[in-house]
Amino acid sequence: MKNVDLVIIGGGPAGLAAAIAARKAGVQDLVILERDKEPGGILNQCIHNGFGLHTFKEELTGPEYAARFAEQARELGIPCKLNTMVMDLAADKTVTAMNREDGLFQLHPKAVVLAMGCRERPRGALNIPGYRPAGIYTAGTAQRLVNMEGYLPGRRVVILGSGDIGLIMARRMTLEGAKVLCVAELMPYSGGLKRNIVQCLDDFGIPLKLSHTVVDIQGKERVEGVTIARVENGKPVPGTEEHFDCDTLLLSCGLLPENELSRGAGVDLNPVTGGPAVNESLETSIPGVFAAGNVLHVHDLVDFVSEEASAAGAHAAAYILGGEQEADTRTLPVRCENGVRYTVPTTLRPACAGDTVTLRFRVANVYKNKKVAVYAGDTCIFSRKRPVLAPGEMETVLLKGDVLRAHADAAQLTVTLEEA
């Protein structure tokens, strides 16, 4: 067993940003463990542009964005063990991993940053009737096949789910010569960013059918067609069925934070996000274990992932170097009301809040002309008007540390939506 100061599990955008921030904050003995053959995570297959507008003030592709962080990590001399699978994270922070060079090995760090990202919801979780023919892919698998392996999964395509990956793959498949017949979405609103609906569907004349789902898949060896129907109160409406002759069905039905390691270590998970419950320092229920990026909650922009992971890396460094021992550790729970689905963090320690605390959340539905309000007890400490709030777009609130400390005696913080 080798003692190190900091282990970062995952070498995607979150892991790289956390490592860079920790090294800049003074942690010398750290290592990134990444299961793929190169750093950058999922960004390596996201060859479309739209990354980096917040971080670098310019529009980059996914590989370009990842390369900038990987280059920074290299310049700082941060070691990254590639092709390394983390098998277990223990409650005492012992990390068990394996690769070809080292075999099975253990690290015993002072702190850990969880940056494992997320995975797609598979067909098995969707309960679609029909056989199990070839031609059914998650949108991310199809993206990897097209962008990295050079294969076209199909010629006539139906996409179920309007998450960002599904919308982007509708455009990608069209550009590669496939015919995308429609995008069906179970909910009455899209799960993706507005700009992706415009750029990926509207610009190519691809219909988006809201409140629709796949009710049957035809074909035994290969997909031959699918039937979609309108949905009301969670059930397909008889008589609204519509058949499409196609050879491929792509599923873009949500992302799940990759938290098997967290669960095994005994980290408390948020039942809404599926990620760890964290405080203002992005620290989980296990002291010295921090989480950031899509393993914590699914983000819409990678710029926010990097920003959050940089904060987690800095807090992990402060923990290692002994700067985060506050005498007053009074904790305020953060409650959600009136359409706010969840918040990250879920608890706040005013004494540890620093200058500002970033509160991120998503809403449960599409709302218009609302006001986002944050209350400490009965006192409103933040409010902002929002003309439109949608589940596909993450909201960010910056709370001043001085204000939080002034209301440290409040029973709780409440994040709510009110009429503007």
N, C-alpha and C positions, 0 to 999 in steps of 0.2 A: 504494500500500500504506500502510495506517494502522497506527501502533504503538499498542497498548493493553496494559494490564497483564494483564487476565484476560478470556478468552472462555469462556462457558458454552454448550455446544451442547445445546439442548433446554430448553424452558420449562415442563416438567411439574413434578410435585411435587419431583423431585430437583434439577432446574435452579434452581427458585425458592429452595429451601432452601440450596443451595450459594451462590447469589448473595447471599442475605441474610447468611449466616455470613461470607462474604468481606468484604462491605461493613462489617459490624460489627467485623471484625478489622483494618480500616484500609485496605482496597483501594478507592481512589476511582474509578480508571479501568477500569471493567469493562462488559461488555455480554452480554445473553442473546440468542441466536439461536434463534428458534422457527418451525417451518414452518407451524403452524396459524394461524388468524385470531385466536386468543385464547390467553392462557397457561392452564396447568392440565393440559394433556396429556389422557391417557385418562380422568382423573377427571371431566371434563365430561360424559361419557356414563354415569358410574356413579351413577345417581340413588338407589340404595339406601343405607340407613344402615349404620353399623358402622365408620366412619372416625373417627380422632381420639381414640379412647379413651385411648391412651398419651400423645399429644402435648398435647391440650387437656382431657383428663379429662372429655370429654362425647362423646355420639354424634352424628356429623354425616353428611350425605350427601357424596358425592364432590365435587360442585360447591361446596358450602359449605366443605369442607376446602381445596380449591384456592383459593377466593376469599380465605380468610384469609391464605394465603401471598402471593397476588398483591397484596393490599392492603398487606401489610408491605413488599413490594418497591417498590410505588408510593410509600409514605411515605418510604422511604430514597432515593428518586430514582434507582432502578436502571433504566437504559435497557434496553428489550426490543424487538428488531426482530422484528415478526411477519410472517407470510407470507414468511419468508426460508428458503431451502433451502441448507443447507451442502453444497457439491459435493465438497469435498476437504479432507483434513487431511494436511499434509506432515510428514515426519519432523522438520523444523526448527520445527514447531508453526504454520506458516503456514496460516491458514484461508481457503479460497476459498468464497464464498457468493454468492447472487443473490436479488434481489427486484425488484419493479416500480419502486420509487422510486430505488434506487441502481444498478440494473443488476447487472453482475458486479463484485464487489469483493473485495479481500483485506485480511485483518487479520493483523498479526504480533504475537501476544501473548507475554508472558513465561511465562504458564501457561495451560493449558486444562483445563476440567472436562468430561468426557464424561458426558452425562446424556440419552442418546437413547432410553432405555426399551427395550421389547421388542415383538416382533410375534408373531402367531399362526402355528402350523404349518399350512400350507395343505393342501388335499386332495391335491395332487400328490405330497406327501411321504408319503402314507399308503397308496398302492397298493390302493385299494378298487376291485374290478371293477365294471363296469357302464358305462352311457352317461354323458354329461355334461349332464344335464337341468337346467332351472331349478329352484330350490328347495333348492340346497345352499349353505349359508352357514357361515362360521366364526361362533362364538358372539359374538365381539366386533363383527362386522359387523352381525349381527342386533340386538345391543344398541344400536348407533348408530342403526339404522333405526327401532327402536321408540322409544327415549328422546329422540332428537334430531330425526329426520326425520318422525316421526309415521306410519310405515308398519308394518303387521303382516305379517311375511314369510310366514306360513302359518297354517293352522287345525289341522292334525293333525301333530304334531311328534315326531320321534325325535332324541335327542341322543346323539352318540358322544363319549365322554370325560367324566370327572367332575372336570375342573379347576374352580376356583372360578367362572370366568365361565360355564361350562356349567351348573353347579348354580344360579347366580343367574338365568340365563336360563330355566331350567325353571320357576322361580317367576314370573318376569316374564311369560313367555308365557301361563302359566295365569291370572294376574291380568288379562291383556288379553283373555281369552276363548278362547284356543287350548286344545287338548287335548294335553298332553304324555304320550305313550304309555309311554315308558320312557327311562331313561338307561343306556346300555351302556358298560362300562369294561373295557378289555383286561386290565388288571392285577388281581391278586386283592385289591387295596385301592384306596380312592378317592384321587385326587390332590388333593382339596380339603380345606378346613378342616372339622373335625368340626361346628362350629356351622352351616356352610352345608348340610351333609347333613341335619341336623335341621330347620333352618328352611325350607329350600327344597324338600326332597324328602319327608321324613317328614310334615311338617305338611300337605302337600297330597296325600298318598297316591300319590306318583309312585314306581314301582318302580326300584331301582338294581340292575342285573344285572352283578355283578363277573365277571371272567374271561370276558367276552363281547365280540364285535366284529361289525361289519357285514361280511357276506360277499357281498352283492349289492344293487344299487340298481336298481329297476324303473322304467320310464318313459323316454320318449325326449325329448319336449318339456318335460315337467314331471315331477318325482318323483311316482310313483304308489304306491310302496311300497318297503320295505327288508326284507332278511332278515338276522337276526342269528344267531349260533351260539356255542356255548361253545368256549373255547379252552383247550387243554392243551399245554404245552411249546411255546407260540408258534404252534400250528397249530389251525385249526378242527376240531372233532370231528364227523365225519359222523353224521347222525341227530339232531343237537341243534338243527337249524335252526328258527327261529321267524319267521313272517312278520307284518309290521305294515303295514296300509293307511295311508299318510300322504302328505302333500304337501310336507313340509319335513324336511330333515336338517341339524341343526346340529353342527358339529365343534368340540369343545373338547379338542384333543389336544396341549396343551402350548404353552409360550411360548418364543421364541428371542430372546436379547439381540441388539439391533440394532447389529451391530459392523462394518458395511462400512467406515465411516470409519476405525475403529481398525485394521482389517486393512490398509487402504491406507496408513496411516501407519507400519506395521511394528510395531505394538504386539503383544507376546507374548500369545496367548490361552490360557485354560485349556481343555483339551479336554473336560472334564466339564461346566462351566457354559456354555461358549461365550462367556464374557465375558473381559475382560482379567485377566491375572495381576497382582495388586497386593501391595504391602507394607503394613506397619501404618499408613502414612500415606495409604493408598488411592492410592498413586502407581504408575503402570504402569511397564513396562520403559523407556519414554522419560521422562527426567527432566523434571519440570514438567508432565506430562500425568497428570491424576487422573481417576478414574472412580467413579461412585456410582449406586445405585438399580438398576433392572432391566436396565440395560445391562451391569452388573457380574455380577449373578446374579439370578434371578427371586425376588422377595420375595412373602410372603403378605400382609403388612400394610403399608399405605402409611406408617404411623407409623415403621416401621423404615427405610423409604426416606428419609424426611425426616431422621431421626437420622443415618444414614450419610452423606447428602449434606451435612449441616451440618458434619460432621467433614471431609469432602473439601474443602469451601469454606474451612474454617479452615486446613487444611494447605496448600492452594494459596496462601492469603494469606501464611502463614509462609514459603513458598518464595519468593514475590515480594519480600517485605520482608527476606529474608536471614536469617530466624531458624532455618532448618532445615539448617544446615551443621554436621554432627557430625563430629568428628575420627575417632571410633571407629565405623566403619560395618560392623562384623561382622554377618553375616546368617545367621539360622537358617532353614532350610527347614522348612515345616510339612507333616508326613506324615499321611495318613488310614489307619486300619486298622479291621478288624472291623465293617464296616457303615457307616462314615462315608464318604459319597460324595465330598465335597469340603470345603474350608474357604476362607473369605475372611477375612483375607489368606492368601496362599500362602507368603509369607516374612515374617520379623520381624527388625527391627534393635533389639535390646534398648536400645541407647543412645538411640534415638529414640522409645522406647515411651511416654514421658509417665507420668501417674499410672496409667492403665489402658489396656488394649488390648481391643477388642471382637472376638471371634472368632465368626463365624457359619458354620453348616454345616447340611447336610441328611443324613438317613440313607437307606440304600438299600432298606429294607423296614420292615415294622411289627415293632417289638420291644417286649417287656414286661419290667418289672422289671430294668432295666439301670442301669449306672452310667456316666456320661460322665466320662472321665479324660483329663487332659492331662499328658504326661511331657516333661520337659526332660532329654534323654539317658535315664538310667534312673530319674530322680527324679520322683515324682508331685508336680506343683505345683498341681493342681486336680482335684477330683472332686465329682460331684453325682449323687444318685439320681434316676432318672426312671421313674415307673411305666409310661408308654407313650411310645414315640417312633414317629412316622409320617412318611413322605416328604413329605406335604402340609404339614407344619408345620416351619418353620425354627427351629433351635435357636441359642441365644446363650450364649456363655461370656465372662465378664469376667476377664481375667488382670491381676494387679497388676504394674505396671512395675518395682517394686523387686525382686519375685521373679524376673522375667525377667532383669534386670540381674545378679542374684546367680548366675544360671545361664547367663551369656553365653558361657561356654566349652563348652557342650553342643554335640554334633554336630548335633542337630535337635530340633524339637518334634514330638510324636506325639499326635494326637487319636484316641481309641479308645473302643469300648464294651466294658464288662466286666460280668460277672454281679454283680447288686447284693448 
